[in-house]
């Protein structure tokens, strides 16, 4: 069979004998009635456990809309115009609205990137800013001891609206909901305190009940009241096929349930070789982001199997602490032990990759130079065909292959 998978802003192609293919994990068939902007409008008309947004806000109130940064596939330029329409119908003026890009621990945007995310028309009408960890206000402490340190533009707002997309997250369970606030507009210290629970068994993709990271995230809303959320679920072509709006917790949970019907995919058994990719730009912009596709693949590969990660990573590692941990380690084991005794945000992703490497060999096809790959204990290849040939030479000509063209979104479950 011939395959053509997204890679950066382009594609990579490769072939695998039919006899070796176990499955290609695509989204499940689900009933979809509305898509895109029509589905967003429906969600705003039918909020979950909440009044309509137009019945919550008032003219003259300082309103902040928190949305995702450039590393996320959230289609803000589709969702935001509908939200602004609803605000305007309640008398909220453009000059009273600020759009805050939730950077978390990520880099700042260029003006061009902000325009890309919002569209030129909205960028010209509404004030837009990046969150800034150096301009945060301490509002309290969660029951887990996480400091609630929030970007002052959000902390000082009269109304807070959070936008986001819902997908699986490898230790917070799911993205979306209150995650726009924590880690979205929080300090590095707060994010580090929250993420330190990732080493707990309960902190895993698709888990909500008992997940200490997600519980901590949701508790932040007690200190930073979220007035309304609009979250979307995207299909594998990045089209909006589900939107939920309303209460930050109840609407989010309904979106998570829908995601499970779409992307929780049953597999008959674990494979010898798993090919995974984030699905192109922006999810494979750097290794820090592409790691999510690698982490989901660990659920589909047998012990001592091989995972082939196809990800451009045109911006390199993508995070300074992540890079420092990689460059100062001497083995996957050292990264795992280090995170248990000295949790550091950024280093947590290096340790997460090391945990995958303890289970399976990791091959990578990317734009990274060879040394960068080898320093993270991955085996680099110039192309997919070369990587596949090496995998078959190690595991035998009868090795079974499972493919995950949307590895960051798909959660394999052995049935």
C-alpha positions, -999 to 999 in steps of 0.1 A, spaced: 0 0 0 11 36 -7 8 62 20 11 100 19 12 117 53 14 153 62 48 166 72 53 202 81 35 221 54 40 193 29 39 155 27 61 124 29 53 93 10 62 56 15 51 20 7 44 -10 29 35 -45 17 -2 -52 23 5 -84 42 24 -65 69 -4 -39 76 -24 -46 108 -45 -13 106 -44 23 98 -60 42 127 -85 67 115 -113 85 133 -144 64 140 -176 71 120 -198 95 140 -230 112 132 -223 149 122 -252 172 115 -235 206 114 -198 216 108 -176 247 110 -191 280 118 -227 266 117 -219 242 145 -203 269 166 -234 291 162 -255 261 173 -234 256 204 -237 292 214 -275 290 209 -276 259 231 -252 264 260 -246 236 285 -255 243 321 -253 281 314 -272 311 302 -264 323 267 -232 343 265 -253 374 256 -272 370 289 -240 369 309 -220 399 297 -230 435 299 -220 467 281 -190 484 297 -175 453 312 -139 445 306 -141 412 287 -111 389 280 -112 361 255 -84 335 261 -75 314 231 -47 290 220 -13 299 206 3 290 173 13 255 184 -23 244 187 -47 236 159 -75 256 175 -94 274 146 -97 307 164 -104 326 132 -135 305 127 -148 305 163 -140 340 175 -162 359 150 -192 341 163 -183 348 199 -178 385 190 -213 386 173 -228 373 205 -209 399 226 -219 427 203 -256 417 206 -253 423 243 -238 457 238 -202 449 244 -179 471 224 -147 461 206 -127 486 228 -138 466 259 -125 433 245 -90 419 247 -79 386 231 -52 369 251 -31 342 235 -24 315 261 13 308 257 18 287 288 56 281 286 58 287 249 75 315 229 58 348 220 40 353 187 51 375 158 25 400 145 22 379 114 13 348 135 -13 368 155 -29 379 122 -29 343 110 -46 331 141 -73 358 142 -76 370 106 -67 405 96 -102 419 101 -104 410 138 -68 417 144 -74 453 133 -106 457 155 -97 440 188 -67 444 211 -46 413 211 -18 404 235 3 374 245 1 362 281 32 371 300 45 351 330 63 382 343 30 401 346 10 377 368 -10 381 400 -10 357 429 -47 347 437 -43 318 460 -32 281 462 -50 250 452 -55 220 475 -25 204 459 -3 234 467 -2 248 432 1 286 432 -26 303 412 -5 330 395 -25 344 366 -17 369 338 -29 403 351 -50 410 320 -71 379 328 -71 383 366 -84 419 363 -111 411 338 -148 415 346 -156 386 323 -135 357 311 -143 336 281 -121 306 272 -117 291 237 -100 259 229 -100 226 211 -104 193 228 -80 164 221 -62 138 242 -35 151 265 -9 126 276 -11 134 313 -39 160 317 -64 135 301 -78 160 276 -70 195 265 -97 223 266 -118 237 294 -99 254 322 -66 244 306 -68 278 289 -61 293 323 -38 266 338 -13 263 322 -24 288 295 -20 321 313 -1 310 344 35 314 355 62 288 349 63 280 386 26 274 387 27 252 356 56 233 370 37 226 403 7 214 383 26 192 359 47 176 387 18 152 392 23 137 357 44 109 371 13 95 388 -3 65 372 -37 82 372 -23 111 350 -28 97 315 -45 103 282 -82 99 283 -84 99 321 -105 124 340 -117 107 372 -89 107 397 -65 124 374 -45 147 398 -34 170 370 -68 176 356 -84 180 391 -58 207 399 -65 225 366 -102 225 372 -98 238 408 -81 269 395 -115 281 382 -124 287 419 -99 315 420 -103 327 384 -141 324 376 -145 313 340 -178 328 327 -181 308 295 -162 284 273 -164 275 236 -145 243 228 -144 225 195 -135 190 183 -117 187 150 -118 158 126 -86 145 110 -88 172 83 -90 199 110 -127 206 103 -150 216 133 -175 187 137 -185 193 173 -187 225 194 -197 228 231 -203 260 249 -213 271 283 -202 260 318 -164 255 320 -167 220 335 -200 205 322 -196 217 286 -160 205 285 -170 170 298 -196 167 270 -169 175 245 -146 149 260 -173 123 257 -177 131 220 -140 130 215 -140 94 228 -166 83 203 -144 99 175 -108 91 184 -107 63 210 -99 35 185 -99 -2 194 -71 -23 180 -70 -61 180 -34 -64 194 -3 -44 198 19 -41 168 56 -48 161 60 -15 143 40 17 149 42 46 125 30 78 141 29 114 130 13 146 146 -3 153 112 18 182 99 19 219 108 15 232 135 15 200 155 50 190 143 65 225 144 90 212 170 98 181 190 83 196 221 49 194 204 55 163 183 61 143 215 23 139 219 21 117 189 49 96 202 33 92 236 0 80 221 19 54 200 32 37 231 -3 23 237 -2 5 203 34 -10 202 45 -42 218 73 -43 243 107 -41 225 89 -31 192 97 0 171 80 33 168 87 55 138 80 91 144 74 112 113 76 149 123 93 179 106 103 197 138 115 226 117 119 248 149 141 222 165 136 210 201 112 239 207 119 247 244 150 257 263 147 236 295 137 206 273 169 211 253 190 215 285 177 183 299 184 164 267 220 178 264 229 170 300 216 135 302 235 103 297 207 77 293 169 74 292 171 60 327 188 92 340 160 113 326 133 92 343 151 92 377 158 129 375 121 139 369 111 118 400 134 138 423 138 171 406 106 179 385 112 208 361 89 221 335 104 213 301 124 185 315 91 166 319 88 161 282 123 147 279 114 122 307 81 113 289 100 105 257 125 84 278 96 64 292 85 55 257 121 46 248 122 21 277 93 3 261 103 5 224 130 17 200 123 50 185 132 59 149 127 95 137 123 110 102 125 148 106 144 180 97 165 177 129 202 171 124 215 137 133 232 147 165 200 163 179 181 130 174 208 109 189 211 131 220 175 121 228 183 84 221 163 83 189 176 67 157 175 92 128 166 84 92 165 106 61 133 90 48 104 67 57 115 40 33 149 38 49 134 37 84 110 9 74 137 -12 58 157 -10 90 127 -19 112 119 -49 91 156 -60 91 155 -59 129 121 -74 136 118 -97 106 99 -96 72 66 -107 89 65 -78 114 31 -63 118 27 -26 112 1 -2 127 -2 33 113 -13 65 132 -15 94 107 -30 116 134 -10 103 163 -16 132 186 -53 128 184 -58 91 183 -58 70 214 -54 32 207 -71 8 231 -66 -29 229 -100 -46 226 
